[in-house]
Amino acid sequence: MQFLQTTLIRIFYAIVLLVAVLVLNFSLMHLAPGDVADTISQSMGGADQELLDRIRSDYGLDQPFLVQLGRYIAGVLQFDLGFSFFYNQPVTKLIMERLPATLLLVVTAQLLALFLGVFLGVISARKPNGLTSHFVTFMALFGYAAPVFWTGILLLIGFSLHLHWFPVAGMRDVTISGGFWVHFVDVLRHLILPMITLASIFLALYSRLARATMMEVLGSDYVRTAKSKGLSQRQVVYKHALKNSLSPVITLAGLQFSAVISGAVLVETVFSWPGLGTLAFQSIIARDTPTILGILFFSALVVIVGNLLTDIALRLVDPRLRGRS
């Protein structure tokens, strides 16, 4: 019962934070120089004052700031994020078309980095002075230091342009026809390089943290007691020590979710992945304010929900946290 109450409180805080982010984003865009009317007039090659006034009236820019903010929040509550003048269609439709591609990339990259990072961290912690541990440390430092766009370009040159193992860009090959599994394999081939690129920097963080926490847990009293009872090394590590070393890694994964979203913008641009990152880049170039606001809102929503799920997962993994608010 207390766990449910704490979860509901966390959800309430998440909603308040989302509204605050919504207001802040709209205020910052409102304070930025220029407006939709100026951008549209520039794309048209110029416009007189009468046309500018009519455009501002159509988009509600002639209203006071609080009225504009209230209308925007009311629209968001109705899943209406405005109309994109650059793409000439509703922003909600644009985002919903691009959102699955971004979620596919972000979730798979996060899962790959998390599971592989924990696995490598556990292996290196079992023999901290062994060759495997030094190799994991080297790869972690290399992955953390390398810019994500640079890693993506190297993978493209090596595995796409020279070896021809994976496609160069995009998410699908439009020339392929067939059933579900044919398209599944096609999307998977397009996904592998962007997923590895995005996961590389976070893999370094998770492996190093998993190694440090596992070494600390392996030196605790209850682990020594388990060893004295005759349990094998595998049982001690994977049955007793691993569960108690996961909490810091899960916490870091939740905190890094916003960095995964921001990193996806660069990765999607490098690989021409048709997700929100590419949409954001094109909208910024075009100064498409409604689309930029919509993408910022959805990014904040994904990050807040990700942190909320992380908090719930931590309480499920560690019973000691279930009664804490």
C-alpha atoms as a printed R data frame, in Angstrom:
    type eleno elety resid chain resno      x       y       z
1   ATOM     1    CA   MET     A     1  0.000   0.000   0.000
2   ATOM     2    CA   GLN     A     2  2.828   2.386   0.863
3   ATOM     3    CA   PHE     A     3  4.586   1.476  -2.381
4   ATOM     4    CA   LEU     A     4  1.438   2.390  -4.363
5   ATOM     5    CA   GLN     A     5  1.060   5.678  -2.472
6   ATOM     6    CA   THR     A     6  4.693   6.602  -3.131
7   ATOM     7    CA   THR     A     7  4.285   5.755  -6.814
8   ATOM     8    CA   LEU     A     8  1.215   8.011  -7.105
9   ATOM     9    CA   ILE     A     9  3.134  10.863  -5.475
10  ATOM    10    CA   ARG     A    10  5.954  10.380  -7.978
11  ATOM    11    CA   ILE     A    11  3.463  10.482 -10.857
12  ATOM    12    CA   PHE     A    12  2.021  13.754  -9.508
13  ATOM    13    CA   TYR     A    13  5.500  15.287  -9.318
14  ATOM    14    CA   ALA     A    14  6.179  14.105 -12.865
15  ATOM    15    CA   ILE     A    15  3.038  15.849 -14.147
16  ATOM    16    CA   VAL     A    16  3.985  19.093 -12.361
17  ATOM    17    CA   LEU     A    17  7.490  18.921 -13.839
18  ATOM    18    CA   LEU     A    18  6.095  18.317 -17.318
19  ATOM    19    CA   VAL     A    19  3.848  21.385 -17.070
20  ATOM    20    CA   ALA     A    20  6.816  23.473 -15.846
21  ATOM    21    CA   VAL     A    21  8.918  22.314 -18.802
22  ATOM    22    CA   LEU     A    22  6.038  23.123 -21.147
23  ATOM    23    CA   VAL     A    23  5.766  26.685 -19.805
24  ATOM    24    CA   LEU     A    24  9.541  27.200 -19.852
25  ATOM    25    CA   ASN     A    25  9.942  26.004 -23.447
26  ATOM    26    CA   PHE     A    26  7.093  28.201 -24.669
27  ATOM    27    CA   SER     A    27  8.476  31.221 -22.798
28  ATOM    28    CA   LEU     A    28 11.961  30.776 -24.227
29  ATOM    29    CA   MET     A    29 10.634  30.446 -27.768
30  ATOM    30    CA   HIS     A    30  8.470  33.529 -27.199
31  ATOM    31    CA   LEU     A    31 11.521  35.529 -26.059
32  ATOM    32    CA   ALA     A    32 13.582  34.465 -29.076
33  ATOM    33    CA   PRO     A    33 13.924  37.121 -31.808
34  ATOM    34    CA   GLY     A    34 11.542  36.849 -34.747
35  ATOM    35    CA   ASP     A    35  8.327  34.884 -35.027
36  ATOM    36    CA   VAL     A    36  6.430  32.610 -37.363
37  ATOM    37    CA   ALA     A    37  5.266  35.534 -39.495
38  ATOM    38    CA   ASP     A    38  8.847  36.700 -40.119
39  ATOM    39    CA   THR     A    39  9.962  33.184 -41.047
40  ATOM    40    CA   ILE     A    40  7.054  32.621 -43.430
41  ATOM    41    CA   SER     A    41  7.588  35.995 -45.062
42  ATOM    42    CA   GLN     A    42 11.287  35.210 -45.581
43  ATOM    43    CA   SER     A    43 10.425  31.897 -47.228
44  ATOM    44    CA   MET     A    44  8.028  33.810 -49.510
45  ATOM    45    CA   GLY     A    45 10.702  36.313 -50.450
46  ATOM    46    CA   GLY     A    46  9.150  39.111 -48.426
47  ATOM    47    CA   ALA     A    47  5.735  40.423 -47.411
48  ATOM    48    CA   ASP     A    48  4.093  43.738 -46.669
49  ATOM    49    CA   GLN     A    49  2.849  44.768 -43.240
50  ATOM    50    CA   GLU     A    50 -0.739  43.817 -44.019
51  ATOM    51    CA   LEU     A    51  0.222  40.250 -44.852
52  ATOM    52    CA   LEU     A    52  2.437  40.021 -41.753
53  ATOM    53    CA   ASP     A    53 -0.451  41.170 -39.566
54  ATOM    54    CA   ARG     A    54 -2.762  38.602 -41.123
55  ATOM    55    CA   ILE     A    55 -0.242  35.787 -40.566
56  ATOM    56    CA   ARG     A    56  0.198  36.843 -36.928
57  ATOM    57    CA   SER     A    57 -3.584  36.880 -36.530
58  ATOM    58    CA   ASP     A    58 -3.911  33.386 -38.055
59  ATOM    59    CA   TYR     A    59 -1.306  31.966 -35.648
60  ATOM    60    CA   GLY     A    60 -2.587  33.963 -32.655
61  ATOM    61    CA   LEU     A    61  0.648  35.930 -32.328
62  ATOM    62    CA   ASP     A    62 -1.255  39.206 -31.967
63  ATOM    63    CA   GLN     A    63 -2.626  38.050 -28.594
64  ATOM    64    CA   PRO     A    64 -0.974  38.755 -25.193
65  ATOM    65    CA   PHE     A    65  1.628  36.266 -24.003
66  ATOM    66    CA   LEU     A    66 -0.558  34.714 -21.291
67  ATOM    67    CA   VAL     A    67 -3.374  34.173 -23.781
68  ATOM    68    CA   GLN     A    68 -0.994  32.464 -26.191
69  ATOM    69    CA   LEU     A    69  0.407  30.311 -23.382
70  ATOM    70    CA   GLY     A    70 -3.064  29.346 -22.175
71  ATOM    71    CA   ARG     A    71 -4.154  28.373 -25.678
72  ATOM    72    CA   TYR     A    72 -0.997  26.336 -26.189
73  ATOM    73    CA   ILE     A    73 -1.401  24.426 -22.911
74  ATOM    74    CA   ALA     A    74 -5.086  23.827 -23.699
75  ATOM    75    CA   GLY     A    75 -4.070  22.492 -27.107
76  ATOM    76    CA   VAL     A    76 -1.447  20.188 -25.583
77  ATOM    77    CA   LEU     A    77 -4.050  18.774 -23.213
78  ATOM    78    CA   GLN     A    78 -6.091  17.907 -26.310
79  ATOM    79    CA   PHE     A    79 -2.991  16.430 -28.032
80  ATOM    80    CA   ASP     A    80 -2.883  19.405 -30.401
81  ATOM    81    CA   LEU     A    81  0.652  20.781 -30.693
82  ATOM    82    CA   GLY     A    82 -0.101  23.306 -33.401
83  ATOM    83    CA   PHE     A    83  0.471  23.382 -37.146
84  ATOM    84    CA   SER     A    84  3.829  23.211 -38.912
85  ATOM    85    CA   PHE     A    85  4.130  25.896 -41.545
86  ATOM    86    CA   PHE     A    86  7.268  24.236 -43.000
87  ATOM    87    CA   TYR     A    87  5.801  20.740 -43.430
88  ATOM    88    CA   ASN     A    88  2.251  22.081 -43.860
89  ATOM    89    CA   GLN     A    89  0.663  19.520 -41.544
90  ATOM    90    CA   PRO     A    90 -0.195  19.169 -37.830
91  ATOM    91    CA   VAL     A    91  2.806  18.867 -35.510
92  ATOM    92    CA   THR     A    92  1.202  15.969 -33.639
93  ATOM    93    CA   LYS     A    93  0.957  13.984 -36.863
94  ATOM    94    CA   LEU     A    94  4.586  14.774 -37.712
95  ATOM    95    CA   ILE     A    95  5.826  13.637 -34.309
96  ATOM    96    CA   MET     A    96  3.727  10.482 -34.224
97  ATOM    97    CA   GLU     A    97  5.117   9.525 -37.626
98  ATOM    98    CA   ARG     A    98  8.722  10.000 -36.466
99  ATOM    99    CA   LEU     A    99  8.373   8.905 -32.828
100 ATOM   100    CA   PRO     A   100  8.432   5.096 -33.406
101 ATOM   101    CA   ALA     A   101 11.775   5.330 -35.217
102 ATOM   102    CA   THR     A   102 13.349   7.355 -32.403
103 ATOM   103    CA   LEU     A   103 11.939   5.101 -29.680
104 ATOM   104    CA   LEU     A   104 13.215   2.045 -31.532
105 ATOM   105    CA   LEU     A   105 16.715   3.516 -31.734
106 ATOM   106    CA   VAL     A   106 16.815   4.905 -28.189
107 ATOM   107    CA   VAL     A   107 15.337   1.867 -26.421
108 ATOM   108    CA   THR     A   108 17.475  -0.694 -28.262
109 ATOM   109    CA   ALA     A   109 20.643   1.371 -27.727
110 ATOM   110    CA   GLN     A   110 19.871   1.811 -24.042
111 ATOM   111    CA   LEU     A   111 19.139  -1.898 -23.553
112 ATOM   112    CA   LEU     A   112 22.279  -2.903 -25.455
113 ATOM   113    CA   ALA     A   113 24.449  -0.549 -23.409
114 ATOM   114    CA   LEU     A   114 22.818  -1.604 -20.129
115 ATOM   115    CA   PHE     A   115 22.940  -5.378 -20.518
116 ATOM   116    CA   LEU     A   116 26.310  -5.521 -22.242
117 ATOM   117    CA   GLY     A   117 27.758  -2.984 -19.811
118 ATOM   118    CA   VAL     A   118 26.621  -4.967 -16.770
119 ATOM   119    CA   PHE     A   119 27.901  -8.202 -18.322
120 ATOM   120    CA   LEU     A   120 31.334  -6.742 -19.071
121 ATOM   121    CA   GLY     A   121 31.478  -5.078 -15.662
122 ATOM   122    CA   VAL     A   122 30.731  -8.346 -13.870
123 ATOM   123    CA   ILE     A   123 33.327 -10.251 -15.911
124 ATOM   124    CA   SER     A   124 36.031  -7.682 -15.229
125 ATOM   125    CA   ALA     A   125 35.143  -7.492 -11.516
126 ATOM   126    CA   ARG     A   126 35.662 -11.228 -11.059
127 ATOM   127    CA   LYS     A   127 39.321 -10.824 -12.074
128 ATOM   128    CA   PRO     A   128 40.083  -7.101 -11.652
129 ATOM   129    CA   ASN     A   129 43.751  -7.480 -12.567
130 ATOM   130    CA   GLY     A   130 43.213  -9.843 -15.486
131 ATOM   131    CA   LEU     A   131 43.572  -9.210 -19.187
132 ATOM   132    CA   THR     A   132 39.780  -9.041 -19.676
133 ATOM   133    CA   SER     A   133 39.442  -6.330 -17.047
134 ATOM   134    CA   HIS     A   134 42.142  -4.194 -18.673
135 ATOM   135    CA   PHE     A   135 40.532  -4.670 -22.102
136 ATOM   136    CA   VAL     A   136 37.111  -3.615 -20.777
137 ATOM   137    CA   THR     A   137 38.677  -0.562 -19.124
138 ATOM   138    CA   PHE     A   138 40.417   0.429 -22.368
139 ATOM   139    CA   MET     A   139 37.258   0.019 -24.445
140 ATOM   140    CA   ALA     A   140 35.246   1.958 -21.849
141 ATOM   141    CA   LEU     A   141 37.648   4.896 -21.912
142 ATOM   142    CA   PHE     A   142 37.752   4.847 -25.712
143 ATOM   143    CA   GLY     A   143 33.963   4.731 -26.010
144 ATOM   144    CA   TYR     A   144 33.501   7.519 -23.494
145 ATOM   145    CA   ALA     A   145 36.102   9.803 -25.067
146 ATOM   146    CA   ALA     A   146 35.048   9.369 -28.702
147 ATOM   147    CA   PRO     A   147 32.370  11.836 -29.957
148 ATOM   148    CA   VAL     A   148 29.258   9.944 -30.930
149 ATOM   149    CA   PHE     A   149 29.100  11.460 -34.426
150 ATOM   150    CA   TRP     A   150 32.759  10.546 -35.023
151 ATOM   151    CA   THR     A   151 32.071   6.942 -33.998
152 ATOM   152    CA   GLY     A   152 29.097   6.863 -36.358
153 ATOM   153    CA   ILE     A   153 31.144   8.179 -39.284
154 ATOM   154    CA   LEU     A   154 33.871   5.587 -38.652
155 ATOM   155    CA   LEU     A   155 31.318   2.766 -38.554
156 ATOM   156    CA   LEU     A   156 29.747   4.049 -41.768
157 ATOM   157    CA   ILE     A   157 33.099   4.173 -43.562
158 ATOM   158    CA   GLY     A   158 34.215   0.774 -42.314
159 ATOM   159    CA   PHE     A   159 31.089  -1.387 -42.390
160 ATOM   160    CA   SER     A   160 28.964   0.349 -45.041
161 ATOM   161    CA   LEU     A   161 31.264   1.929 -47.610
162 ATOM   162    CA   HIS     A   162 34.137  -0.597 -47.533
163 ATOM   163    CA   LEU     A   163 32.722  -3.918 -46.315
164 ATOM   164    CA   HIS     A   164 29.138  -3.298 -47.539
165 ATOM   165    CA   TRP     A   165 27.721  -5.249 -44.602
166 ATOM   166    CA   PHE     A   166 25.115  -2.657 -43.618
167 ATOM   167    CA   PRO     A   167 23.126   0.057 -45.420
168 ATOM   168    CA   VAL     A   168 24.531   3.570 -45.516
169 ATOM   169    CA   ALA     A   169 21.457   5.515 -44.423
170 ATOM   170    CA   GLY     A   170 17.751   5.409 -43.721
171 ATOM   171    CA   MET     A   171 15.567   2.923 -41.906
172 ATOM   172    CA   ARG     A   172 14.129   0.827 -44.749
173 ATOM   173    CA   ASP     A   173 14.949  -0.218 -48.271
174 ATOM   174    CA   VAL     A   174 11.927   0.823 -50.333
175 ATOM   175    CA   THR     A   175 12.885  -1.571 -53.127
176 ATOM   176    CA   ILE     A   176 12.451  -4.643 -50.916
177 ATOM   177    CA   SER     A   177  9.157  -6.519 -51.050
178 ATOM   178    CA   GLY     A   178  8.053  -9.462 -48.944
179 ATOM   179    CA   GLY     A   179  6.413 -10.453 -45.698
180 ATOM   180    CA   PHE     A   180  6.911  -9.416 -42.099
181 ATOM   181    CA   TRP     A   181 10.253 -11.151 -41.549
182 ATOM   182    CA   VAL     A   182 11.756  -9.714 -44.718
183 ATOM   183    CA   HIS     A   183 10.981  -6.172 -43.541
184 ATOM   184    CA   PHE     A   184 12.039  -7.049 -39.975
185 ATOM   185    CA   VAL     A   185 15.495  -8.129 -41.141
186 ATOM   186    CA   ASP     A   186 15.731  -5.047 -43.370
187 ATOM   187    CA   VAL     A   187 14.974  -2.657 -40.474
188 ATOM   188    CA   LEU     A   188 17.373  -4.598 -38.242
189 ATOM   189    CA   ARG     A   189 20.204  -4.211 -40.768
190 ATOM   190    CA   HIS     A   190 19.572  -0.460 -40.891
191 ATOM   191    CA   LEU     A   191 19.352  -0.280 -37.086
192 ATOM   192    CA   ILE     A   192 22.570  -2.052 -36.104
193 ATOM   193    CA   LEU     A   193 25.085   0.713 -36.818
194 ATOM   194    CA   PRO     A   194 23.051   3.606 -35.322
195 ATOM   195    CA   MET     A   195 22.256   1.449 -32.278
196 ATOM   196    CA   ILE     A   196 25.916   0.560 -31.681
197 ATOM   197    CA   THR     A   197 26.951   4.187 -32.203
198 ATOM   198    CA   LEU     A   198 24.452   5.546 -29.687
199 ATOM   199    CA   ALA     A   199 25.152   2.757 -27.191
200 ATOM   200    CA   SER     A   200 28.943   3.118 -27.297
201 ATOM   201    CA   ILE     A   201 29.312   6.069 -24.920
202 ATOM   202    CA   PHE     A   202 26.771   4.749 -22.403
203 ATOM   203    CA   LEU     A   203 28.257   1.261 -22.549
204 ATOM   204    CA   ALA     A   204 31.443   2.761 -21.144
205 ATOM   205    CA   LEU     A   205 29.618   4.337 -18.195
206 ATOM   206    CA   TYR     A   206 27.598   1.246 -17.322
207 ATOM   207    CA   SER     A   207 30.523  -1.169 -17.555
208 ATOM   208    CA   ARG     A   208 32.754   0.956 -15.326
209 ATOM   209    CA   LEU     A   209 30.023   1.485 -12.735
210 ATOM   210    CA   ALA     A   210 29.004  -2.184 -12.796
211 ATOM   211    CA   ARG     A   211 32.633  -3.195 -12.295
212 ATOM   212    CA   ALA     A   212 33.108  -0.822  -9.337
213 ATOM   213    CA   THR     A   213 29.856  -1.775  -7.580
214 ATOM   214    CA   MET     A   214 30.390  -5.500  -8.168
215 ATOM   215    CA   MET     A   215 33.898  -5.333  -6.692
216 ATOM   216    CA   GLU     A   216 32.491  -3.550  -3.649
217 ATOM   217    CA   VAL     A   217 29.706  -6.105  -3.210
218 ATOM   218    CA   LEU     A   218 32.085  -9.049  -3.651
219 ATOM   219    CA   GLY     A   219 34.083  -7.758  -0.685
220 ATOM   220    CA   SER     A   220 31.065  -7.563   1.652
221 ATOM   221    CA   ASP     A   221 30.449  -9.865   4.621
222 ATOM   222    CA   TYR     A   222 27.444 -11.738   3.267
223 ATOM   223    CA   VAL     A   223 29.360 -12.688   0.111
224 ATOM   224    CA   ARG     A   224 32.200 -14.082   2.205
225 ATOM   225    CA   THR     A   225 29.587 -16.008   4.198
226 ATOM   226    CA   ALA     A   226 28.127 -17.433   0.988
227 ATOM   227    CA   LYS     A   227 31.589 -18.532  -0.125
228 ATOM   228    CA   SER     A   228 32.244 -20.189   3.229
229 ATOM   229    CA   LYS     A   229 29.086 -22.269   2.767
230 ATOM   230    CA   GLY     A   230 30.630 -23.890  -0.282
231 ATOM   231    CA   LEU     A   231 28.718 -22.064  -3.008
232 ATOM   232    CA   SER     A   232 30.401 -21.890  -6.396
233 ATOM   233    CA   GLN     A   233 31.848 -18.653  -7.749
234 ATOM   234    CA   ARG     A   234 29.076 -18.465 -10.361
235 ATOM   235    CA   GLN     A   235 26.348 -18.818  -7.711
236 ATOM   236    CA   VAL     A   236 27.933 -16.188  -5.494
237 ATOM   237    CA   VAL     A   237 28.307 -13.688  -8.325
238 ATOM   238    CA   TYR     A   238 25.070 -14.126 -10.263
239 ATOM   239    CA   LYS     A   239 22.679 -15.217  -7.513
240 ATOM   240    CA   HIS     A   240 23.759 -13.095  -4.537
241 ATOM   241    CA   ALA     A   241 26.079 -10.262  -5.585
242 ATOM   242    CA   LEU     A   242 24.621  -9.183  -8.926
243 ATOM   243    CA   LYS     A   243 21.172  -8.196  -7.643
244 ATOM   244    CA   ASN     A   244 22.620  -5.931  -4.951
245 ATOM   245    CA   SER     A   245 24.980  -4.236  -7.401
246 ATOM   246    CA   LEU     A   246 22.312  -3.314  -9.967
247 ATOM   247    CA   SER     A   247 20.748  -0.357  -8.129
248 ATOM   248    CA   PRO     A   248 23.482   2.208  -8.975
249 ATOM   249    CA   VAL     A   249 23.541   1.054 -12.600
250 ATOM   250    CA   ILE     A   250 19.748   1.346 -12.952
251 ATOM   251    CA   THR     A   251 19.865   4.793 -11.355
252 ATOM   252    CA   LEU     A   252 22.531   5.940 -13.794
253 ATOM   253    CA   ALA     A   253 20.563   4.494 -16.717
254 ATOM   254    CA   GLY     A   254 17.548   6.552 -15.723
255 ATOM   255    CA   LEU     A   255 19.593   9.719 -15.286
256 ATOM   256    CA   GLN     A   256 21.324   9.193 -18.621
257 ATOM   257    CA   PHE     A   257 18.061   8.776 -20.522
258 ATOM   258    CA   SER     A   258 17.987  12.486 -21.365
259 ATOM   259    CA   ALA     A   259 21.537  12.193 -22.713
260 ATOM   260    CA   VAL     A   260 20.447   9.256 -24.870
261 ATOM   261    CA   ILE     A   261 17.667  11.391 -26.350
262 ATOM   262    CA   SER     A   262 20.042  14.270 -27.093
263 ATOM   263    CA   GLY     A   263 22.650  11.891 -28.498
264 ATOM   264    CA   ALA     A   264 20.013  10.442 -30.808
265 ATOM   265    CA   VAL     A   265 19.798  13.815 -32.583
266 ATOM   266    CA   LEU     A   266 23.419  13.526 -33.763
267 ATOM   267    CA   VAL     A   267 23.156   9.819 -34.543
268 ATOM   268    CA   GLU     A   268 19.978  10.257 -36.567
269 ATOM   269    CA   THR     A   269 21.578  13.090 -38.512
270 ATOM   270    CA   VAL     A   270 24.672  11.015 -39.339
271 ATOM   271    CA   PHE     A   271 22.701   7.954 -40.438
272 ATOM   272    CA   SER     A   272 19.683   9.849 -41.875
273 ATOM   273    CA   TRP     A   273 17.500   7.915 -39.460
274 ATOM   274    CA   PRO     A   274 13.893   9.159 -39.911
275 ATOM   275    CA   GLY     A   275 13.227  10.019 -36.272
276 ATOM   276    CA   LEU     A   276 12.644  13.034 -34.080
277 ATOM   277    CA   GLY     A   277 16.324  13.978 -34.149
278 ATOM   278    CA   THR     A   278 16.303  14.467 -37.906
279 ATOM   279    CA   LEU     A   279 12.972  16.276 -37.649
280 ATOM   280    CA   ALA     A   280 14.382  18.577 -34.955
281 ATOM   281    CA   PHE     A   281 17.460  19.374 -37.022
282 ATOM   282    CA   GLN     A   282 15.385  20.237 -40.100
283 ATOM   283    CA   SER     A   283 12.903  22.266 -38.028
284 ATOM   284    CA   ILE     A   284 15.681  24.308 -36.417
285 ATOM   285    CA   ILE     A   285 17.155  25.095 -39.833
286 ATOM   286    CA   ALA     A   286 13.698  26.130 -41.058
287 ATOM   287    CA   ARG     A   287 12.863  27.972 -37.784
288 ATOM   288    CA   ASP     A   288  9.644  25.986 -37.570
289 ATOM   289    CA   THR     A   289  8.673  27.075 -34.047
290 ATOM   290    CA   PRO     A   290  5.547  24.901 -33.562
291 ATOM   291    CA   THR     A   291  7.452  21.762 -34.555
292 ATOM   292    CA   ILE     A   292 10.412  22.634 -32.316
293 ATOM   293    CA   LEU     A   293  8.078  23.161 -29.349
294 ATOM   294    CA   GLY     A   294  6.353  19.864 -30.053
295 ATOM   295    CA   ILE     A   295  9.637  17.965 -30.198
296 ATOM   296    CA   LEU     A   296 10.847  19.582 -26.969
297 ATOM   297    CA   PHE     A   297  7.583  18.587 -25.268
298 ATOM   298    CA   PHE     A   298  7.806  14.989 -26.422
299 ATOM   299    CA   SER     A   299 11.484  14.754 -25.468
300 ATOM   300    CA   ALA     A   300 10.678  16.031 -21.978
301 ATOM   301    CA   LEU     A   301  7.785  13.581 -21.742
302 ATOM   302    CA   VAL     A   302  9.996  10.628 -22.678
303 ATOM   303    CA   VAL     A   303 12.734  11.662 -20.224
304 ATOM   304    CA   ILE     A   304 10.302  12.223 -17.332
305 ATOM   305    CA   VAL     A   305  8.522   8.916 -17.960
306 ATOM   306    CA   GLY     A   306 11.892   7.173 -18.228
307 ATOM   307    CA   ASN     A   307 13.024   8.572 -14.870
308 ATOM   308    CA   LEU     A   308  9.686   7.625 -13.308
309 ATOM   309    CA   LEU     A   309  9.996   4.046 -14.551
310 ATOM   310    CA   THR     A   310 13.580   3.961 -13.287
311 ATOM   311    CA   ASP     A   311 12.441   5.003  -9.823
312 ATOM   312    CA   ILE     A   312  9.749   2.298  -9.826
313 ATOM   313    CA   ALA     A   313 12.239  -0.313 -11.057
314 ATOM   314    CA   LEU     A   314 14.673   0.617  -8.283
315 ATOM   315    CA   ARG     A   315 11.985   0.120  -5.660
316 ATOM   316    CA   LEU     A   316 11.097  -3.259  -7.119
317 ATOM   317    CA   VAL     A   317 14.728  -4.387  -7.211
318 ATOM   318    CA   ASP     A   318 15.676  -3.052  -3.761
319 ATOM   319    CA   PRO     A   319 12.943  -3.623  -1.101
320 ATOM   320    CA   ARG     A   320 14.697  -1.147   1.218
321 ATOM   321    CA   LEU     A   321 13.575   1.729  -1.024
322 ATOM   322    CA   ARG     A   322  9.895   0.827  -1.220
323 ATOM   323    CA   GLY     A   323  8.885   2.712   1.896
324 ATOM   324    CA   ARG     A   324 10.820   5.875   1.062
325 ATOM   325    CA   SER     A   325  9.102   8.874  -0.492
